[in-house]
Amino acid sequence: MTKREIVELVSRKAHLTKKAGEEAVDVFLAEVGRVLAKGEKVVLSGFGTFRVISMKGKTVKIPNTEKLVTIKTHRSPRFTPGKTLKRQVAR
């Protein structure tokens, strides 16, 4: 499912114009990103939890070329599904 399809679905189900539906989806995604950028987590009951983890820097070898590449320390988003979502997917 693409963002465009989500906008169409939200617009139809919430009886909104496509522009209003797109704005609602954009605001939601922007706020989730803003909260994660601050290092906080986003909990959507039944759906899951978005959080940020810190990844340590390391040096890795690229298999084909044997070249060593350094990966810097960085933060990365993670998602943990909730019970309801797990049950829906398991069916």
Number of C-alpha atoms within 10 A of each C-alpha: 5 7 11 13 10 14 22 18 15 19 20 13 10 11 11 16 14 16 11 15 22 19 14 16 17 14 12 12 11 12 13 17 15 12 15 20 15 9 15 13 17 17 16 11 12 13 14 16 15 19 18 18 12 11 12 10 11 10 10 12 11 10 8 6 7 9 9 11 11 10 12 11 11 10 14 12 14 12 13 13 16 15 12 13 14 14 11 8 7 7 5
